[in-house]
Amino acid sequence: MKITKPTSISLQVRPYRWRGESRIGLSILVMVDASSLTPVLETESKLWDTAKAEMDCGGAIEYGIPKVNPEFLVSGKAFSAFSPSNNELDVTVKVNDKTKQLRVFGDRLIQDGKISKAEAFEEMSLNWSNSYGGEGYSNNPLGKGWISESQSNEPKYMPNVEHPHDLIIDLKKEYKTYNFGPQNMTWPIRFEKIGNFSEEWKKLDFPGFFPDMDPTIFNAAQSDQIWDDLDFLPNNCQFAVTNMNSEKQIWRGVTPAWNGKCYVVLQKDKNSNEELLQATLRLKTLWLLPNLEKYLLIFQESIPCWYEDGSEIKHILAALEWSYSPKPEEHYLYFISLREDHYSSALTAYKDEDLLPENVDYKGLTPEPNSLGEMSEKLIKYQEYIKRISREHLKEMGLNADYYLPQEVGPQPRANLKYLPEKQKWQDDRADQLRLHFEKVKEARKKFLLTNGSDKELNELTGSDKFYETVKRDFDNLDSNKDLSHTKFSKYQGLVKNLNTNVDPRLERLEKKALSMSSHYDLEGFKLTDNAIKCSRDSLINRVDSKLDTTGLYLSNIDLSNLVFKNLDFSLTIFRNVNLSNSTFENCVFNDSAFSFANFDNTSFVSCEFKSPNFSQTHLTNATFHKSSFEKFVTLNNEIENSNFVSCKFKDCMWQDTNLKDSKFFECTFEAFMVLESQLINCDFTNSELVRGSLSACKVLNCKFCESYITRFALTNIELSYSDFSKSRIKALSVISEAPLKNINFSESFIENSSLRKLNFIECTFNSASIINSELSFSSFENCNAKEIQIPDSVLRVCTFDMVDFSNSNFIGGTFTRSSFSQVNFTHVNFFRCEMGMTVINDYCIEHENYMTQIQLEPSEREI
């Protein structure tokens, strides 16, 4: 399901079934800051932070089922600042035509059958813990003041919130509890409306709501805060709250005339066409927070669907608009198309105003202006200084400074992310124009060469004549004899030159590291300095024999074959295009070293350390790495063939466009490892450990991951076939692939807490495998062996099983709802507490001596 919404909206989607009909409940929640003259929409994160801290709802604002009748709720505190008495006052809330008043007392104590005088207070919370109730009082176990027979002689606190017309006088009498806030769903006053179990419901509507459920169960407010004669609150609903704001005795406001709007794209199954449904959501709940001068608006509606689990939902767009000027449907459909496009979806993430009412302020993702940090201020001042002295220098030279360095007046505007799509479109158009221009230049150059320079089109396209005239004019204006040593720019240049005479060792190391990282490019002629020490084969051997420093060497294009190096530090050394064949390195360090284009034929590395090496554009053939460690190993366009890695460790590595073929990684550890757009063919990762890694857009063919430990690993957009994961322990694996998974062996493997949704398994083997608490819904299994498989607490909803052998398997707690089985062998299968509702099992399946106790087949009589 894809959701498109502005950051100010919290969208709740709740599929449900009631009285034979499946529907999708839609709720839009927005929090409004009413502290200024015009309303300002808060962000969704601010909404939920406020709910947790201020709204006395346990974090559950709404259950997602549209309310039958609208209601208002209030959360906050009572303040005595405007009351003549500081230990007792009345709090009044008026919303539209309803008024509710509660009396608030300071803390009071019940002792020896008497109520003490209320203590003075400045503020008092109006949550349910300060209303009448207590442990054993079913409709408010959080409250205080209720006394059971066993507690009759114990001192107790009186409730701080009571109704002025139902004050507590007789301590032996049970009173009703009063509050402005939401009543808990588990309290009898709400939960007794849930309805009753029936066999008809079990066979037709399970697991939906009971048919005799009272839908007012979803109204959280007390009855005097609910409009029984309205379907939704009217536009511009007025409200006034007394004594619940520390600075205002009466806080007043008017709700904006807004409606919610949702467009829902549904698809019944993969063979059906998509359908678009539109819903206008009306205001059902007004939740006031007077002490914060904010209020929450909840808009709700429901639409029909096919399934009560919402599996048919493809895309939901949620918006807010003025009720008297709704946006046309074309506007929203265009926005849906933009968000469906992977290229444009990210660009529209900041365009909240397209999905919000016009001329309404909102707090989005754009950061608020704030003072710059010290580093930014220094950088800006430095840039201004360089521009100023450069302009003075140009004027002294006789040149037009405004032409080369246009003067900027005033502070430069900050980037506004909502204009990102327009800027990207301008850049795309500009790129298209330049591409077309370059094509014309290429054609004009051919004509220029064929006509021996007589064709003038090339000069017109490149502007060479105009450029020549500009240079000639500037040269004529240039005063070459003028002494410029007195200018600030010349003095600054001299200062920089003096600084360069003493090179900082840190900068020297940084330059060597940059050269190492870019060694796969031909940048030899662009080195800033000549800090690297160039060595030949003999000079390197002499250097090693003399025990001189071997770091930071430049060993390009030399032969180092058939040599043995031990206990050496080759950090920051360039092995570009070096022949290392038949050489051995033992206990050597290669931190920040480069091996681009090197020859590794039969090269051996034992107990070596590679930190941030550069293996880009390298072909590792017949190389051996034993007990070596690789950290921050980032490579591009690399090939590893017929090589062996034994007991090696890889950490924080990324391989892109890498071909691994006929290589072994035995007992290796991969942590935070990523492989992108690469191929793994005939590779062996037996007894290896893969932790926190991913293979993305890769082709994996005939590879072995036997007896390995794989956890928190992702396989995305992958082609996986003829590979073996047998006897492996796999946890938190996620696989996303449109290509079928063919001939994969998961025999005796342990798979836990993994996501294998929407996959197509063909001729795969799951014999004696354990798949625990994993998600495999919407997958298909064709011609698979799954003998003695165990699937406890796993979900395989809406799956297709064709020619699958499940004999001697254990399905305890598994969920197969709405799945279909064809030519499946169910022999000696344990279906204890297995969910098999609405499944289709054709006549060609084998069912023999299965354990069916407590199998869930309901709703058994509903049409599929």
N, C-alpha and C positions, 0 to 999 in steps of 0.2 A: 504494500500500500504506500503510495506517495501522497504526502500532505503538503499543500501549498497554503501558506498563511502569513500574515504580517507578524512581526515580533510582539505586537501589542495584544494579540489574540491568543487565548488558550483554547484549543479545540479538543472536545471530548467526543469520541466515537464509540457508541455502545450498541452493538447488535444484540437483539433479544427476540424471544418468541412468546406470544401470548394469544390465547384463544384461536389457535390454528393459523396464525399469520406471523411470518418472520418480518421484522422491521429493523431499521438502523436508527438509533437515537442519536441526534446531533445536538451538541451544546456548545455555544460560544460564550466564553467568559472574558470580560474586559474589566480592568480596574481603572477608575477615573480619578484623577487628582483634581479636586474642586476647590483648592485653596486660593486660586486666582479667579479673575472674572470669567475667563473662558476655560472650558474643560481641557485637560491634558491627559492623554492615554499613557498609562504606565506600561512597562515591559512585562512579558509573561513571567520572567524570573522574579520580578518585584512582586507580582501578584501572589505567587506561591510562597515567597518569603514572608509576605504579610499574613497570608493564611495560617502559616505555621506559628507565627508569633502573636497574632492579634485576634484571630477569628473564632477561637474556642470550638473548633470543629474536628480536631484530631488530624488535620491535614486533608480530610475528605470533604471538599467543598460541595461536590455534586456527584450523583450516581449515574448521570448520563441518560436517564429515562425522562422524557418530557413530562412535566407536571401538568395535571389536569387543570388546576386553578393557580393563578399567580399568588405570590406571597411577598412579604418583606421581612427582613431580619436585621438585627442591630447587634454589633459587638463593640465593646469599649469599656469606658469607665464613667462613673459619676463624679462630678467635681462640685465641691461646696463653695467655690469662690463667689458665686452670685446668690447664694442662699442665705436667708437671715439666720438660719441655724446651721452650725457646723457639725452636728451629729445626726441630723435627720433631714431628708429633703425628698421631693418628688421629681422623678424623671419622666418626661413626656415625649412621645414620638407620634407625629402626625404624618401620615403618608396618604395622599389623595383624600379619600373620604373616611379613612380609618384613623382612629386615635387610640393609643394605649398608654396607660400611666402606671408606673411602678414606684413604690416607696423604698428608699434606700436608707438603711440605718448604719451607724458605726457598730463596731464589735460589741456584742452583748453576750452575757453568760447566763445559763440556766443552772441554778444551784438551790437545793432545798425547796424545789417547786416554785421558785420565784425568778423573774427576769430582771437582770441588772439594767442600770441606765446605760444608754448607748454612748460609746466613746466618740470623741471628736475625730474627724478625718478630713483630709484635703482631697483625696481621691479614693475611689472604691471600685474595684473590678466588678463588672456585671456578668461574670461567667457563671456557669451552672454550679460551680463549687460554692458559691455564695448564696444560692437559692435554697429553698426548703427541700430537704431530702436527707440522705445519708445511707450508710451501709445497711442493706435490708429493705430500703425503700425503692421499689422496682422502677419507678418512673423518673428517678434521679438519684442513683446511688452515689453520685459525686457530691451531693449537697450536704447540708447540716441542719440540725434542729429537730429531725425526726427521732423520737425516742421509743425504743421497743420496751417490752415489759421487763426484760432483763437489765435494761439500762436506766430504769426509772429513777434511781437514786444517785446516778453518776452525774457530775457536772458536765454540761454540754454547751457548745456555742449555738446561739440563735442564728438563723439565716439573716444575711444582710439585705436581701431583696425579697420584698413581699408585695402583695397587691393591696392598694389602699382600702379597698372594699372587702377584703378578706384577710384582715390582720390576725396574727396568731395570738389568741387570748387564752384558750383552754389548752394546756400542755398535754392533756390526755387524749385530745381529739386529733385525728389525722387530717391534714390540710392538703390542698392542691399546690403544686409547685408552679412558680411563675418566672418567666424570663423572656428576653427579646431574642435569644440565640436559638440555634438549631437543636432539636431534640435528637438524641442518638437513635440510630436505626434499630438497635437491639433492645431498646426499652419497650415494654408491652404496649404503650400507647400508640406505637407505630408498628411493631412487629406482629401484633395480633391481626393486622390487616393482610398478612401474607397469603391467606387462603388455606385450603385443605387438600390433602393428597387424595387422589382417586385413581382407580385402575384405568379409566378412560384417558385421564391425563398422561399416565405412564405409557400407554400404548400409542398415543397420538402426538402429544406435545412435549414429552420429556426431551431435553432438560429445561424447557421454558418455564415461565411463571404459571402458577396454578390458575385455572380459569375463573375461580371465584375471588381472586385477589382484588382488594380495594386499591385502585390506582393512586388514591390519595396517600398511600404509604410513602410516596416519594416527596410529599410536602414535609419539610423539616420544621416549619414554624408551628407555634401553637395556633389553635383554631381562630383566635381573635386577630390574627395577623394574615389570614387567608381570605381572598375574595371568592366566595362560592358562586357568585353570579357573573364572574368574568372569566374569559379564556386566556387573557393576557393583559398586562398593564397598559394603560393608554399612553400616548405620546405626551411629552412634557409633563410628566407626573411630578407634582410638587411635594416637598417634604420639609418638615421642621422638627428639630430635636432640641429639647431644653435640658440644660445642666449636664451635658455630656461632652463639653469642650472647655478646656482650661482658660481660653481667652474670649470665648463668646458664650453668653448665656443661652442664646438661641442660634443654632446653626441651621441655615435655610439653604434650599437648593431646588433645582429643577432638572429632571433627567432629560437628556437630549432625545430628540425624535429619531432614534436609530432603529434599524432592523438588522438582523444577521442574514447573511446569504451564503448558501452552500451549493456547490455544483459537484455531483458525485458521479464518477465514471464506474459502471459496473460491467462485469463480464461473467456470465453464468459458468462457462467452462471454456477450455482452450479452443474448442471448435465453434464457439458462438461469437457473434459480433458484439462489440462494446455498445452499451447503452448509457445515455446521459440523463440524469435526473436532477432537477432543480428544487431547492427548498428555501422558503423564506422563514427565518427563525424570528419568533416574537419574544418580547420581554416577559419572562416568567418570574424572575426573582430580582428584587432590589435589596442589596445587603449594604447597610450603612455602617461607616466607621467614623463617628463624629470627632473623636479626639485627634484623628489623623486628617480630617477633612477630605476623606476619600470615600468612594462607594464602588461596589461591585455590581455589574449588570450581567445577568445570565439569560441568554436568548436560546430558545429550544424549539425543536420540531423533529418529526420522524418521517422516514420514507420507507416504502416497501422494499423487500429484498427476497432472495431465494433461500438463503441459509442463515441460521441464527449465529454462526461463528464469524460472519463477515468476510469469508474467504473470497467472495466475488468482488470485493472493493478493489479497484485499481488505482484510483486517484480521487482525492477530495480537495477542493479549493474552498477555503473559508474567507469571508470578507464581511465588512461592516459598512453600511451605507445609510444615507438619509432616507427616511421612510417616504418623504414627499418628492425625492428626486433620485430614484434608483438608477443605477448604471445599466446600460443595455446588455443583453446576453452576449453580444459579440465581443464586448470588452473583456468579459471573464473567459470566454472561450479562447480568445487570443492569448490571454495570460497563461491559460493551461497549456497551450501549444508551446509557449516559450519555456515553461518549466519542464515540459517533456523532452525538450531538446537539451542534450548534455552540454552543448557549447554555450547556450544562452542562459541556462538555468542559474548558474552561479552569478552571472552578471545582474540578474534581476532580484537577487536575494535582498538587496538594500532598497528596493523600490516599494516600500510599504504604502506610500500614498495612493498607489493604484488600487489597493484593496481596503482603503479606509475612507471615511467620509471626507468630502472636500473641506478645506479650510479648518481642519482640526489638527491641533498640535499633538505630537506624540514623541515619546522617548524611545528612539530606535537604537540601532547598533552603532551609529555615528558617535564617536566620542565627543564629549562636551569640551568646549575650549577651556584650556587651563594654562597656567604659566609654564613656560618652557624650563627645562632643567638647565643646570649650570653648563653642562657640556654643549647643549644645543645653542645656548646664548653665546658661548665663546665661539662656536663655529660660525654663527651668523655674523658676529662682529668681525671675525677674521676674514670672511668672504667679502664683507663690505669694505674692509681696509685694503685688501688686494685689488678690488675693482677701482677704488678711488686712486691709489697710487699708479695703477696701470693706465687709467685715463689721463692722469697728469703726464706720464711718460709719453703716451701717444701724442698729446698736444705739443710737447717739447720737440718731438720728432717731426712736427709739421703735418700730422695726419688727423683725420676727422675721428675723434674718439667716439662720437655718437654712432658712427657707422659700424665700428668694431665691437664696442661695448655699450649698447643702448642703456641709458640711465633709467632705473626703476624708481618710481615715486610712490612713497607710502608702503605700508606692510603688504606683503603678498598674500592673496586669499588662500585659505586652507582648502584642501581637496574635499569635495563633497561626494560621498560614495553613491548617492542616488543618481548622479550623472555618469556613473561608470558605464552603463550600456551605450550611451551616446558617444562617450570617449572611445570605447572599443570599436564602435561602428565607424567613427572617423578614422581610427587607425587602420581598420580593415579596408576601408575605401582608399585610404592613402597608399596602403600596400598594393592594392590592385592597380592603382594609377601608376605607381613606380614600376610595377612588374610590366605593365603595358608599355611604359616609357622605355624601359631597358630593352624590350623586344624590338622596339622601333630603332633604338640606338644600334643594336646588333645588326639589323638589316641595313641601316644607313652606313655603318662602318664597312660592310661588304661592298656597297656601292662606291664608297670613298676609295677603297683599295683598287676596285676594278677600273675606276675612271682616273686613277693616278692623282687624286685630290681635286678633281674639277667639280665633283658633286658637292653642293653646299648644304645638303640636308643635315649632315653630321654636325657641322658647326652650329646650325640653328637649334638642333636638339640639345647639344651639350652646352651651348652658350659660351664656347671657347673664345669667340671674338670679343664678346662683352667682358668676359673675365680678363682678357688681355688688355683691353682698354682701361679697366679698373686698376689693374696692376701698374700699367704705364703711367696713369694719372697719379697714383700714390707715389710711384718712384720719382716722378718729376717734383712732387711736393716735398719729398723727403729731404731733410737737411742733414746730409751725411757728415758734414764737417763740424757740426755742433757738438760741444762737449755735454754728455748726458750723465757724467759721473755724479753730479750733484743731486740728481733726482732720487726720490725715496725708493723708487723701484730698483734702481741700480744698486743703491746701498743694501736693499733687501737681498738682491741676487748675490752680492758679495758675502753677506752674512751666511746665506745658504751654502755657498761654496766652502766657506771656512768650516761649517759644520760637517761637511762631507769628508774633510781630511781625516777626521777621527771617526771611523765607522763603528757604530754600536755593535757588539758581538751578537746581540739579539736580532738586529736587523740583518746581519750577515747570515745567521742561521735561518731566518725567515726567507731570505732570498734563495738559499740552497733548497729549502723545503718547497718553495714555489717552482723551482727548476725541476725538482724531482716529480712533483705532481703533474707537470706538463711535459714530461720527457717524451710522451707518445706523440707530441706535436713537433714539427720541425722548427724549434725556436732557438737553435744554437746561436744564430746571429743576432739575437735580440737580448742577450744577457746584459743586465745593467752593469755589473762588475765582473771581474775574473777571479772570484774567490775560490772556485773549485780547483783542486789540484789535479792536473792531467797526468795520467800514468800509462805506461805501456806494460806489457806482460812482465818484462824483466825488472822494470823499476818497482812494480808492485811486489814481486817476489823479494827483491832486495829490501823493500820497505817492511815487509812482514818479517824477514829474517832479522832486521835491525830493530824490531819491536817498536816501530814508529806508529804514529796515529794513522788509522785507516778510515777515519770518518770523513765524510764530505769529499770523497774522491770522484773524479770524472773519468770513467773507464769506458768511454764510448768506442765501439768498433775495434775491440782488441780480442785476442784469443786467450781464453783462460781455461782451456780444456785440459783434462787429465791432471788436475791439481787437487791437493787436499789442503783445506783451511780449517784450523781449529782455534776456538776461543778468541775470535776476532770480532771487533765492532765495526760493521760496515754501514752504520747509520748515515743517512743523507748522501749515500754513494749512488752514482748513476751507472747502471750496468746496461746502458742503451746499446742494443745490437751487439751484445757481447756473446761470444761462444763459450758456454759453460758446460758443454757436453762432457760426460764421463768424469765430472768433478764432484768432490765431496766437501760439504760444509758441516762441521760438527760444533755445536754449542756456539753458534755465531749469532750476532744481532744485526737485523736489517731494518731498523726503524726509519721510516721516511725514505726508504731506498726505492729506486726505480729499476724495473726490469723490462721495459718496453722493447719489443723486437728481439729479445735475447733468445738464445738456443739452449733449451733445457734437456736435450736428448741424454737419457740415462744419468741425469744429475741427481744427487742424493743430498737431502738436508736432514740432519739428525739433531734434535733438541735445539732447534733454532727459533728465534723470536722475530716475528714480522708485525710491526705496528705501523699502521698507515702506509703500507707499501703501495707501489704503483705497478700493477701487472697488466695495465691496459695495452692492447695491441700485442699480446704475448701468446705464444703457442707452447703450452706445456705438454711435451710428448715424452712418455716413458720416464717421467720424473718420479721421485720417491720422497715423501715427507714423513718423518717418523718422530712422534712426540714433539711436534712443533706447534707453536701458538700463533694465531693470526688475529689481530685486533684492528678494527677500523679498516678492514680490507675492502676498499671500494675499487671496482674495476669495470672497464667498459671495453666491449669487443675483445673478449678473451676466449681462448680455446684450451681445453684440458682433455687430453686424449691418452689412454693407456697409462694413466698415472695412478699412483697409490698414495693414499693418506692414511696413516696408521696412528691411532691414539692422538690425533691432533685436536686442537681447540680453536674454534672460530667464534669471535664475539664482535658484535656491532659491525657486521660486514654487509656489503651490498654488491651483487654481481648483476650487471646488465648486459644484454646482448652477448651472453656467454654460452659456448657450446661445450657440454660435458659429455664425453663419449668413452665407453669402455673403461671407466675409471672406478676405483674402489675407495670408499671412505669407511674404513673399519674401526669400530669403537671410537668414533669421533664425536665431539660435542659441538653443537651449533646453538649459539644463544644470540637473540636479536639479529637474526640472519634473514636477508631478503634477496630473492632472485627474480629479476624482471626480464621479460621478453627473451627467454633463453630456452635452450633445449637440453634435456637430460636423457640420454639414450644409453641403454645397457650399463647403467651405473649401479653400484652396490653400496648401500648405506647400512649394512647389517650391524646390529649391536651398537647403533649410534643413538645420540640423544639430541632431539631437535626441540628447542624451547624458544617461544616467542619469535616466530619467524613466519615467512610467507613465500609462496611461489605464485607470481602473478604473470598472466599472459605467457605461460610456459607450455612446452610440450614435453611430457614425461612418458617415455616408452621403454617398456621392458626393464624397469628398475626394481631394486629390492630394498625394502625397508623392514626386513625381518628382524624380530626380536629387538625392536627399537622402542625408545620412549619418546613420544611426540605429544607436546602439550602447548596449548595456546598458539596453534598454528593455523594459517589460512591458505587455502588453495583457491585462487580467484581466476576466472576466465582461463581455465586450464584444460589442456587435452591430456587425459590420463588413461592409459591403456596398457594391458599386459604387464601389470606391476604387482608386486607381492608385499603385503603388509602383515603377513601371518605372524602370530605369536607376539604382536606388538601391543604396547599399552598406549592408548591414544586418549587424551583428555582435551576438551575445549578445542576441537577441530572444526573448522568451518570450510565448506567446499561450495563454490559457486561455479557452475559450468553449464554451458548450453550444449556442449559436445557430450556424447554418451561416454560413460565409464565402462570400458570393455575389458573383460577378462581380468578383473581385479580380485586378488585373493586376500580375504580378511579372516581366514581360518584361524581359530583359537586366539583371535585378537580381542582386546578389551577396549571398548569404545564407550566413553562416558562424557556427558554434558556437551555433546557435539551437535552441530547443525549440518544436516545433509539433505536439506530441502530441495525440491524441484530438480532432482537428479535422475538420470536415466541409466540404470544399472543393467548391463547386458552380459550374460554368461559370467557372472561374478560368483564367487564362492564365499559363503559365510559360515561354513561348518564349524560348530562348537564355538562360535563367536559370542561375546556378551556385549549387547548394545544397551546401555543403562542411561535412563533419563536424557534421551537424545531426541532430536526433532528431525523426522524424515518425511514429513507430509508432502503431498503432491509429487512424490517420486514414483518412478515405475521400475519394476523388477521383471526382467524377461529372461527365461531359461537360466535361472539361478539355483544354486545348491545352498540350502540353509538348514542342513540337518543339525539337530541338537543346538540350535541357536537359542539364546536367552535375550528377551526384550523387556525386562522389568521397567515399568514407568516410562517407556518411550512412546512417542507419538508418531503414528503412521497414518494420519488422516488423509482421505481422498487419494490413496495410493492405488496403483494398478499392479497386480501380481499375475503373471502369465507363465505357466510352466515352472513353478517354484516348488521345491521339495522342503517342507517344514517338518518332516517326520522327527519324532522324539524331541520336539522343541518346547520351550517354556515361555508362554506369553503372559505371565502374571503381571497384572497392572498395566498392560499395554493398551494403546488406544488405536483402533482401526476404523473409526467412524467414517462412513461413506466411501469405504474402499471397495474395490471389486477384485474377485478372485476367479481365475480361469485356469483349469487343468493344474490345480494346486493339490499337493499331497499333505493332508492333515491326518497323520497317523501318530497315535500316542502323544498328542499335543496337550499341554496343560493350559486351559483357558481361564484359570481361576481369576475372578475379578477383572476380566478383560473386557474392554469396551468394543462391542461389535455392532453397535446400532447403525441401521440404514446401510449395511453392507450388502453387496451382491455376490453371492456364491453360486456359480452356475453348476449344471448337472454333471460336468466332467471332472469335478473335484472329488478327491478321495477323502472320506471322513471315517476314521476307524479307531475305536477304543480311545476316545479323547476324554479328558477330565473337564467337565462343563460346569462345575459348581460355582455359583455366583457370577456366571458370565452375564454381561450386560448386553441384552439384545434390543432394548427399548430405544426409541419408539418402534415397536415391531409392526404396527399396522399403519404407519404413515406412508403415503405414496412417495416413492423416490423419484 
